Amino acid sequence: MKIRLAKEINENYKSNINNKLYEYNLKHFQEDLRGRYQEINLYLIDEDNNVRGGILGETCWNWLEIHTLIIDEALRKLGYGSKLLFEIEQIAIKNKCDFIKVDTLSFQALDFYKNHGYQEFGILDNVGRDYKHYYLKKDL
């Protein structure tokens, strides 16, 4: 058998790798947690149908992971981030998640998450040379 290393952007290959990991992980999780995976995307859409922000995440077994939360700068400090976070937390509760995890950089939303009950569980220094990368969790 010949094996080659492919260095390319290929959605089929990427999907294949993710599926292999998912299938491997299934063997190790309790049966009642198997199949509990759902992508969750919530968007802020203005009257002209423009996306002005959103939150992207997924439930995975017994947790929800937030991958992205962004609000247009003109709409920040108006409560939209809190509304999005509240909505995704309600989805996590409905899906019987035990906790939510998220990461953020020191110049992004650390205080925002802390103000909403998230607690740090890890920090990486020297990110972009000047910043820290924070990992946070909120038990539900």
N, C-alpha and C positions, 0 to 999 in steps of 0.2 A: 504494500500500500504506500502510495506517495502522498505526502502531506505538504501543503504550501501555506505560507503565511500571506493572507490577503490584507492589504492596508487600503481600505476604501469605505466610503459611506454607502451602505447597502441595507435598506430597511428589512429585506427578507432575512439576511444574515443576523441582523440585530434582533429581530423577532425570534428567530431560532434560538439564539443564545439566551434571551430572556425566558423563553418557554422551557429550555433545558433546566435553568436554575429553578424556575417555578415548580417543575415536576420533581426535581430533586428535593426541594424544600417540603413538598407535600408529604414525602415519606417520613418526615421528622416532626410534623405538627400533629396535635391531637385531632382525631377524626372530626369532632364538632367544629373545628376551625378551618377545615379544608374547604376550598372553593369560596372562601370569603375574601374576594378581591373585587374591587369596583373603583373605576376611575371617577373622580368627582371634579367637575369644573363649574364654577359659578362666575358670571360675568356682570359687569356694570355696563349697560348699554344706554346711550343718550337718545334723544328724540330723532336724531339723524342716523340712527343705527350704527354709531361709532362705538367701538369698545373703549371704555374709559378706565377700566381696571378689572381686576378679577382675582380669584384664588383658585389654584390648581392643586389637586392632591389625589390621594387614593386611600381607600381602606384596604388593609392587608392583614388578614387573619384577625388579630385582636387589637389592632391599632389603626389610627389614621395618620398619614404622613402628609404634611403640607409641603409642596415643592416650590410653589411660587405664590406670592401675594404682592400685588402692585396696584397702586392707585395713581392716576394722572396727577402731576404736581398741583394743578389748579384745583383739584378736588380733595386734596389732603387736609386733614384736621377738621373735616366736616362729618365724621362718623361713619363713612362708607367702609373703611377698613374694619372697624368694630362690627359693623353689620355683617360683612362677609365672614369674619371670623366666627361670629355667633352662629350663623347659618351652617357653616361647615362643622362646628362643634355639635350642633343639633343632629346633623346627619351621622356623625360618629356615635352619638348616644343611641340613636335609632338603630344603628347597625351593631350595637352591643360591643363597641370598642372599649377597651380598658384605659387607653391613654391616647394622646396626640403628641406627635413629635414634629419639630421644625428646626431649621437652622437659619441663621442670619449673620450678616457681617456687622462689625462694630459701627459702621456708618449708615446702616440700614435701620432695622426696626427692633433692636434689643429692648428698649424701654417699652415700646408698644406691647410686645409679647409679655414682658414682666408685669405690666399693668393689667393684663388680662389673665393673670394667674399661672403663667408658664415659668418654670424653674430651670436654671442652667444645670446641665449634667456633664458638660464638656466644653473645653475651649482650646482652639489651636491658635498659636501666636504666629507672627511673621507672615500673615496672609497678605499678599500684595506688598510685602515688606513693611507696611505701615499700619496694618489692621489686625483685628482678631476675628476668628470665626467661632460663633457661639452655637451650641447645640442645646435645645430646650425641650422640655416635656411638660405636659399637663395631664394629670390623672383625672379620669372622669368618674 
